[in-house]
């Protein structure tokens, strides 16, 4: 089993990078078809950093951090949806 860290800035540099996600999906599925398994860890990227910077100005730092952490599962769901039945 391999662990892949997929930074949120790769998933959503400015907008969702569909071309990159297509290539990433092909890479993963090629290796899955060869019997490999992956754990894919998705980050929040620039969007999270922007939210954190803004929220840090208007609220407590710990609260800003908690709100930003809720954004990260969205990146994971985007990847999970791209891989469809091969991911859970």
N, C-alpha and C positions, 0 to 999 in steps of 0.2 A: 504494500500500500504506500502511495506517495501523497505527500501533503503539498498542495499548491496554494501559495498566497497570491491572491488576485486583488491588486490594489483598486480601490474605488475610482481612482483617476484613470485607470485603463477602461473601466466599464462606462464611466460617464465623465469624460474629460471636460466637455462643455455641455454636450447633450449625449444621449445614449449612443455609443459607438457601435452601431449594428454590424459594420464590416469586421471590426475586431471580434465581436461576439460570435460571428459566423466562423471565423478562423479558429477561435478558441474551442468552439464546439467540435469542429472537425478534428482538431488535435486530440481532444479528450476522447472522442468516440473512436478514433483510430486506435488509441492505446487500450481502451476498454474492450474493443473487439479482439485484442490480443491477450485479454485476460487480466489486464492491470486494473487496479482500483485506486480511486483518488478520494481524498478529503480536500475540498476546496474552501478556503477561508477567504471571504470577501470583505474588503474594507469599504469605508465610506467616502474616501477621497476628498477632492476639492469642495464638493458640496457640503460635507460635514465640517470641514475647516471653516468655510464661510458662515455656516450656521453658528458654529461655536464662537467665532469672533464677534458676530453680531449679538448673540445671546449673552456673551460674557460681559458686554457693555451694559445691557439692560437688566440683568438678573444675576443671581449668585452663580459663581463658577461651577459649583457642584450640580446645580439644577441644569445649567447649560449643558454640562457633560452628559447628564442623564437623557436630556432631550435629543442630543446628537446621536447617542448610542442607539436610539430607537430608529434612526435612519438606516443603519447598517443592514438590518434584515431585508430591506428593499433590494439592495444590491444582490444579496443571496437569492432572493426570489427571482430576480431577472435571470441569473445564471441557471437556477433550477428549471425555470420554464424553458430556456433554450435547450437544455439537455432532455427535457420531457421525461419519459419513463425510465431513463437511465439514471435518474437522480432522485434522491429522497432526502 
